[in-house]
Structures are given as structure tokens and as C-alpha cells.
Amino acid sequence: MMLSNNVFLKRFIVTVLLLQIPLLLALIDVQGSMLPALLWINIPVLWTGIAQLLGESHFIIGEFGASPQSALAYGVIITFWTAVAFLITKITIKLKPVVNE
């Protein structure tokens, strides 16, 4: 049982990091990172309606989607992608269970 928890944690951490790459690339100003960053922001806040719910003090909605304006806005987005990573990890662990030796 301890082995599967360790594998779950490692897989979860890797998945979370992979899902946060668009933000990291945009923050360090990598060329071509704007489209992935726009998707990274807009999938959780526009498709779920969180941007309208939180209002203009946290998100400004323009031509290209929502633009986070506060730490809470970024926190909501990071929490969304962390939850997605958790679900992906749970599903992949169930699809390919760890075999104890």
C-alpha cells in the first residue's frame, strides 16, 4: 500500500507541473507562449463562468478572453488545474495499477 501512495504522489506532482507549464513559460516571456497561456487561463475561467462570477475586480474580459487581475484569480486557475491533475492521476492509477513485488 505504501508503494502505491508513493507512485501516486510522484505521478501527481509530475502532472501538476506539466499542467502549470503554460503559466511558467508566459512568466519568463518565452516566445510563442501566449496562446498556451491564454488557453491555460480561459479554459477554467470562461468555460466554467468563474470570471463572470468573480467580476471585474479579479478578471477583465477582453477580445482574447479573460485577464487575471488579482492573486485570487491566479489562485482559482491554479486550483482548477491542480484538481484536473488529481483526476488525471486517479484515473491513470486505476487504469494501470501498481503491481507490488
Order of alpha helices (4+ residues) and beta strands (2+ residues): alpha-alpha-alpha-beta-beta-alpha
